[in-house]
Amino acid sequence: MFDILYYLFENYFDSGSYPDSATLTRKLTMAGFNDEDIHQALDWLSELARQDIGSYPATLADNKSFRCFSALEIENIDTEGRGFITFLEQSKIINPLQRELLIDRVIAMDEDSSSLEKIKLIVLTELWIHNQLSDDAILEKLLVVSDSHYKH
């Protein structure tokens, strides 16, 4: 799924949006991605686009309290990733509600890549889907990925 999301950015980022699911499925198939990976990526993107904020208190977005990570989150998000989430929140790039949604999406992304790469990709995807990529400094921080994914 990670490679599919990078493919989307490489091919559709400049246009400002990505195609509908049917067109995207066809393009990804033609690019050589297998059906299972395509289906998984489209499901994940669909969940990201329609995140359910109803399960969180309405006041969470303005909450100023300290957040401790659960055992499951610590197991799935390494120290570097947790530090980056804290940085994003303290820098006001994301609010506490967005932090919770981000953590949910990181845990839902079952990949072998580092949690920092997942977090950057998820935040970038979220901002892209909602047309909120206006700050070049944020974009630059999020686009810096490991050499392993940059060489394909």
Secondary structure, 3 states (H helix, E strand, C coil): CHHHHHHHHHHHHHHCCCCCHHHHHHHHHHCCCCHHHHHHHHHHHHHHHCCCHHHCCHHHHHCCCCCCCCHHHHHHCCHHHHHHHHHHHHCCCCCHHHHHHHHHHHHHCCCCCCHHHHHHHHHHHHHHHCCCCCCHHHHHHHHCCCHHHHCC
